[in-house]
C-alpha cells in the first residue's frame, strides 16, 4: 500500500514531529509499507504559482491509498500551512468540482473518495472546554465540512490528543501506543 504522511508543525522537537510522525513513519516502514512524506514547514510550503511543486503534491496524493495528516491546533484551526495546503493543492478540478443544483447553488463532487484518511490533532488545551464550550469545533469543521462535504472522505478517523505540552511523558507514551494501534489496524485492513 502507498502511504502519504503530511506533517504540519514547524518544530522538529514537537510531539507532532518527534512523537506522532516518527511513530507513524517507523511503524509503516517496519511493516514494509511504501511511505512518502510532505513536511510542509521543512519544505517552506507556499506553492502560489509553483506549478511544479503543486503537481508533485497532487501526484503523491493520487498515488496514495492512505493519507496521514498531523497538525497541532492553533487558534481553533490546523496550522496555516496545512490550511493553505488544502486551499492550494486539494483544489477544484483536482479534489472536487462543483455541480450546479440551481442557478445560485452547487454541491461539490469529490474525486478522491477512495483515500483512507487519518488525522492526528494535538491540543494545548484540555478536552473538557474544547468538547463542551466549543463543541469540538476544530474536528467538526475539519471532518464534517472539509473532509466529508468537499472531499467525500466520509470514513476518516481523527484522533485528538489533549494538553500535550502539559502531560507527563507516561501520558505521551500512552498517546503513541494508540497511534501504533491505529497504524497496525490500517495495515491489517489492506
C-alpha positions, 0 to 999 in steps of 0.5 A: 500500500502507498502511504502519504504522511503530511506533517504540519508543525514547524518544530522538529522537537514537537510531539507532532514531529518527534512523537506522532510522525516518527511513530507513524513513519517507523511503524509503516516502514517496519511493516514494509509499507511504501511511505512518502512524506510532505513536511510542509514547514521543512519544505517552506510550503507556499506553492502560489504559482509553483506549478511544479511543486503543486503537481508533485503534491497532487501526484503523491496524493493520487498515488496514495491509498492512505493519507496521514495528516498531523497538525497541532491546533492553533487558534481553533484551526490546523496550522496555516500551512496545512490550511493553505495546503488544502486551499492550494493543492486539494483544489477544484478540478483536482479534489472536487468540482462543483455541480450546479443544483440551481442557478445560485447553488452547487454541491461539490463532487469529490474525486478522491473518495477512495483515500483512507484518511487519518488525522492526528490533532494535538491540543494545548488545551484540555478536552473538557472546554474544547468538547463542551464550550466549543463543541469540538469545533476544530474536528467538526469543521475539519471532518464534517465540512472539509473532509466529508462535504468537499472531499467525500472522505466520509470514513476518516478517523481523527484522533485528538490528543489533549494538553500535550505540552502539559502531560507527563511523558507516561501520558505521551507514551500512552498517546503513541501506543494508540497511534501504533494501534491505529497504524497496525489496524490500517495495515491489517485492513489492506 
